[in-house]
Amino acid sequence: MALLIKNGTVIDPASGTHERRDLWVDAGQISPPLEHADQIIDAAGKIVCPGFIDIHMHEDPVNADGRLESYDESSVFACMLHMGVTTAVAGNCGENKFHPADYLDLVDRDGAPVNVAMLAGHGFFRHLAGCNDRYSQATPSQRKAMAAGVAEALERGCLGVSFGIRYEPGMDTDELVETASAVRGTGKLVSAHIRDDAQQVFSSLREFLDAGLQLETRLQVSHIGSMAGFGQMENFLKLIDEYRAENRDIFCDCYPYDAFSTGIGSATYDEGWLERYNCDYGVLEICLPEYWGRPCTEEIFHRVRREYPEALTVCHVMRQEDVDLAFRHEAVMVASDATLDHGSGHPRACGTFPRVLSRYVAKGVLTLDDAIRRMTIMPARQLQLPRKGHLAVGADADIVVFDPNAVLDRSTFSEPLLPPAGIEWVLIGGRPVLRDGIILDRCAGRSVRG
C-alpha cells in the first residue's frame, strides 16, 4: 500500500532534517515520491519522525496457552504503542519471562502491538542452570551451561546480553565475562543494572567497565537515574566520559522520573536500604490493590515482602536535578524501564516518551530535535539496526506523527495506565496501527533480530 504523509514537519536527526515536506511510504519502507497514494495522512502543524525505540523495557508475560499477554490496554506493549514506540527492547536487567529466542518466535507467529527485540537475560539462564540462590556463586558447570544458553540465544537473534547484577549478588566478574563471552567479535550489546547505587555506584560502575574491557564490546548502563540519582550523577558521568575518552563504546539509558520501581522481594530492599537512601518506609508505594494509596509502614513492608515478594513498588527517593543532568549528557538515551503487573506499576510505562517531548523540551533540558535523536537513531545505532531510527529511502516505515503543542504524558502514580495526549498516528512497517489514541492493529509488530 502506497501512503503519503503530507504537510508535516519532518524531523529526522540521522540526516539533520527539520523541514516541512511530504513523506512517502510503500511496501513497508520509506519511498521516493510516487504518482499515486492509496492513503493520505494530512500532518499539517504536526511533527513527523521515526518511530521511537525503547532500548530498555520489560516484556509482557506468556500465558499458559503459549500466547503473549498483549491484547488489552493493561499490556506493556500496548502502552508502548500509545507512547509512539514502534520497537521495544525487552529482556533487560537479566530478566526474561520466557526463553528469549522462543519469545521472538512467538512474536513472529502471533504478532505484537510493537516490534520486539530481546536481550538474553543472565538471570534467566542462571536459574535455568540450577543456580537458584541469588546470593551464591555459580559452579563452573553452571557457568558453562549459562554461557552455552546465552550463545544459543544470540545465534537465534537476540541483540545482546543483559545483567541484573544488583538482583544476583552472588555473581562475580568472572561469571559475568564467561556468560557473555559469545558477544566477542559480534559487536552485540552487553547491558547491566549494575551492582549497587547511591554511594556505592562508582565501584559498581568500575566493575562493569572492567568486564567490558575483557569482552571488548559495546556497553550500556541501565536506568542511571535510579543508580546515581542521589547526588552522584555529576561524578558518575565524569567516569563515563573517562571511559569514552579511551575510545570505548559505552552508552546509558534513563527515564524521566524521580522515583524507581522494582519488586519488593528484590535485593534492592535487603537490609540497609533505608540507610542507603536516607529515608523511611513512607517513600514506598506498594502496587497491590489493597495497599494502593496507603502509606507504607514497617509492618506493611515486611508483610508484603514475605507474602507477595513479586509485588511491584514505587520508591520516591531520587533527585530530579540528577535526572535532568543525565539527560543533558551526550551518551544518554531515553528509555522507559517499563514493567507492569496486570495494569499496576510505575507511570513510566505509559508516560516516558511523551513526558520527554513535552516537559523536558519545555523546560530546556533538551531541544525537540535532540529529544527525538535520543529516542530514535541513538538506540538504533547502539543496537546495530541499520533500517530503524531514521527516515531515509529504504528504511523501515516505522513512523510517529504527533502534535508538539498537545503532546503530554497523562499517566500518574495513582493512574499509571492513562494514555498520553498528542500522539496522533503511529505506523509500523508502513501500516497505521494507532490513530488518536485508538489502537487499530495489535498484531503488526514482528521480531527484530540481529
N, C-alpha and C positions, 0 to 999 in steps of 0.2 A: 504493500500500500504506500503510495506517494503522499506525503504530508508536508504542508507548508506552515511554518510559524512566522507570521508577518508582523511588521511594525514594532517589534520588541527591541529593547536594548540588550544586545548580546554581550555578555561578559565571559571571556574565555582566557583565564590567566596564563594558560600554557602558551598562547600566542601573543599575549598582551592586548587582545581585542577588548575594546569597550566602546561600542558604537551601535547606533540604530541601523539594523539591517535584517534581512529575511534569512531564515534558516530552513533548508530543505532536508527532508528525510525520505529515504527509500530503501526497501529491503532490509530494514533494521539498522541502517547506517546513516551517518551524515553524508549528504549527497550534494553534488554540484546542482545548480539551478535546473529545474525540469520544465517541460512545456505544460504539464497538467498536474494538478493536485487532487487526490481523492478526498482529502480533508484539509480544511484551513482553520488554523487557530489564530485569532487576532490577539496579539500580545501588546497592543498599544499601551504605553505607560507602565509596562511590566519589564522585569529582568528575565532574560533567557540565559541559562547557564548549564554547565554539565551537571548531571545527577550527582548528588553528594555520596561520598564513600565514607562509611563509618568504620574506621580501622580498628575499633575496639568496642565490641559489644558481646552479649551472651545470648545464645540461640534459644529458640523455643524447644521444649522437650518433645520427645517422640512418644506417642500413645502406645498402649499395649497392642493395638492392631497394626503397628508399624507405620503409622502416618504422623506427620508433623502436627503439633497443636498450633496451627497458624491460620485458622479460618474464622476467627471472631475478633472483635475490637480489643480484647484483652491480650491478644498475641503481641509479642515484642516485635515481630516482623511487620505486623500491621502498623504499629507505632512508628517504625522506621519509615514506612511509606508515607504516612501523614506528614512527617518532617521533611520530605523531599529526598530521603536516602534511597538510592537505587541499587547500591551494592553494600552489603553488610558483611563484615569480617568477624566471624564467631570463633568460639573455642579459645577464648582468652583466659589469662590468669591460671593456666594449666588445667582448665576445666573443660571437659566435653560431656555433654548429656547423652551421647551415643557415640559409637565409633565414628571418628570424624570423616573418614573416607566413605563409609557406608551412609553417613548423613548426606554427603554430596550426591550419592546415588539416589537417595530418596527425593531430594530436591529436583533432580532431573526427571525422575519418574512422575512426580505429582505436581511439580511447580511449587512456587512460594510467592508471597507478596512482593519480595525483592530478590535480586540476585544474591547468592550466598557463597562466600568463600570461607574456608575453615583453616584454622591452625590446629596442629596436633598437640593436645594438652598433655604435658608431662604428668600431671596428677592422675589423669585418666589411665595412662599406661603404667604408672607406678602401682595403682591399685590392681590393674589387670595382671600385673606380675606378682601379686600376692603381698605387696608391702603395704599393709593396711594401717599401720601405726604411723601417724604423721610425724611423730617425734623420734622415730627410729631411723638409723641409717639402712639403706638398702644393701643387700648382699651382692657380691659380684655376679652371681647368676641372675638376680633380679635386675641389676643394671643392664646386663646383656639383653635380657628379654625386653626391657624398656626401649633400648636403642633399636632393636630389631623391629618392634612395633611402630616406633616413630618413623623409621626408614621406609617401611611399607606404606604408611600413610602419606609420606612425602612423595613417594613414587606414584601414588594414586591421585595426586593432585593437590594435597594440602600445601598452602603457601608458605608454611614455616612451622616453627615450634614455639609454644608458649609455656611459660613457667609461672607458677604461683609460689614463689619461694617463701613468702610470708605464710602460706597455708600448709606448707610441708616443711616444717622447721628442721626435720631430720636430714634433709637434703644438704649435701656439701657441694663444693665446686666441682669435684671430680665427677659426681653423679650428674650434675648439670651438663658438663662438657661431653661426657660419654653419651648421655641420652640424645644430645643434639648433634652428635658427630656427623650424621648424614647430611647436614647442611653444607659441610665444607665443599667448596668448589661449585656450589649450585647458585649462590647468591640469595638463597631463601632467607627469610626473616627469622630472627630469634627475639622474642619479646618476653618481658618479665614484669610481674608485680614483685618488686624487689623485697628483700628480707624484712626490712623494718622502715619506720618512718620517723618523723619528728627529729629528735636529736641524734638518732642512730641512722639517719638516712644517708649520711656521707659514706660511712663504712659499707653500707648496703649497696650503694651505687658502685663503689670501687670493686666490690666482689663481682658484680655483674660485668663491669668493664673488663676486669681481668679475664673472665670467662670468654668474653668477646674476642680478646686478643688471641686466645688459644684457638677459637673457632674460625677466626678470620672471615667473619660475615657481618652483615648489617644488623644493628641492634635497635630495639625500640623499648623505651622505658614507659611503662603503663601509668596512666592517670596520675601525673606528677603533682597535681593539686592536692590529692589526698596522701601524697608521700612527703612533700616538702612545703605544704601549705600551712605551716605552724610557726612561721618566722624564718624558715631556712631557704626560701626559694632563691634569693639573690645568689647566695654562695653555691647552691645546688646547680644553678645554671652556669656559673663560672666553671664548675668542674666539668660540665658537659662541653663547654667551649674549649677547655684544655684538651679534651679527648678529640674533638673535631679538628683542632689545630694540627693534630698529628695525622690528618687525612683519614681519620677513622669515620665510618659511616654510622652515625647514631642519630635517632630522632626520638621524640617524646610525643605522647598524646595527653590531652587534658579535657575535662568537661567544665562548663561554666557555672559551677555551683560551689557554695562553701560548706557543703555537707556531703559526707560519703555514705555508701550503702554496702552492707555485707551481711552474711548470715550471722546470727547471734552466737552460734556454736563454733565459729571460726577462731583461729589462733589470734586474730586481731583483738579479741576480748579475753585473752588469757590474763592471769594475774598481773597487775601492774598497769593496765590500760588507763585507769583513772589518773594515775600519776603522770603517765606519758602525755596525756592530753590536758593535764591540769584542769580537770572538770569533775562534775558529779554525775549521778545517774540521770539527772534531768535533761541532759543533752540528747538522750536517746528517744527516738520514736520506734515503736515496735509494729511491724506491718502485719498484724493479725487483727481480724475484725473485732475481737473482744477487747483489744488493747488500743485500737486506733484512736488517737486524740487524747489518750490518758497519759499524764506524766509518768515517766518510768521511775520506779523506786528500786532500791536494792533487793527487796523481796520479789518484785515482779521480774527483775533481770535474772536472778538465779533460778526462778521457777521456769521461765520460758527457755532459758539456756539448757536446763535439764530436760524439759519435756518436749520442746519443739526446737531442737538445735538448728534446723534448716530455715527457721523463720527469718525473714529479712528485717534489717533495721535501717534506720537513717540516723546518722550521728552528726550533730551540728557543732563541729569543733574547728573547722578550717578558717583561715583568714582570707577575706575577699581580696585584699590588696595583693596577696601572694598569687592567687589565681589570676588576677589581672596581669601581674608581672609575667607569669608563664606564657600567656597568650601574646605578649609582645616579643617573645623570643623567636628567632627565625627558624628554629628546629622543632617547633611545637605545632602539632596538628590538632584539629577538633575531633573529638570522639565522645560518644555518649556513655560508655561503660554500662549500657542499659541492661538491666535484668529485672524480670517481673515474676511474681508468684501469684498466678491466677488474678492478675489485674492489680495486685498490691506491689508497692515499691516506691522508687525514687522518681520524681518528675522528669529527670533527665531522659527517661525512655521516650517521652513524647515532646520534650521541650528543647533539647540541646541545640540543634542546628538553627531553628528559628530564634532562639534566645541570643545566639551569637550574632545573627544577622540584624537583629533589632537592637537589643540593649547594648551589646559590646561595640557595635558600629556607632550607635547614637552617642555613647559617652567617650568616643575617640580612642578606645583601646585598639581597635582595628579599623582600617578602611574597608569599604564594601568589597573591593577587589581582592584585598589580602585575606579577608574572611573566606571568600569563595575559594581562593587558592588553597587555603589550609583544609578545605573540605573536599577538594577535587584532585588537582594534579599532584599535590604533595603526596597524599596517600597512594595514588595510582603509581607514582614512580617508586615509592618505598616498597610497594608490593610487586613491582615489575609487571604492570598491566598496561601494555602499550596502547590498547584500544579503549581504555577507560580514562575518565577525568579530563577530557578535552573535547573540542567541537570541530576538529579538522576533518576534512573529507575522508571517509573511510573509517572514522571512529564509530564505536557503538553508539547508537542513538538513545542514550540514557540522558534525559533532559528534565530540568525543572524550570517552571515558569512561576515567578512569584511577584507580588506587589510590594515594592520596597517601602511603601508608605503604610501598608497594612500588616506586614508580616510581624508576628508576635507569638511568643510562647504563652500558652494559657494554662498549662498543667501546673499544679501546685502540690505541696506536700500532703494536703488533705484530699485532693482530687488529681492523682497522678496521671490519669488516662485522658484528661481533657486534650483534644487535638489542637494544634496551633491554628492561628489565623493567617491568611495571606498566601498560603501555598495553593496556587490555582490549578496548575497542571503538573502531573508527573508522567513521564514516558519511560518505558523500559523496552529496549530493543525496538524503538520506533512505535510502540503501541501505547496509547493513552491508558494508564492504569489508575489514575486518580484525577478527579476534577472537582474543584471547590470543596475539598474535604470528603468527597464521596469516593469510596474505592470502587472502581469499575471492573477490575480483574485481579483476583487474589492468586492467580497461578502463572503469571507472566515471568516470574523470576526463575533463573536457572543457576546451576553451579558455576562458579568461577574457579578454574583450576590453573595451576602453574607447573 
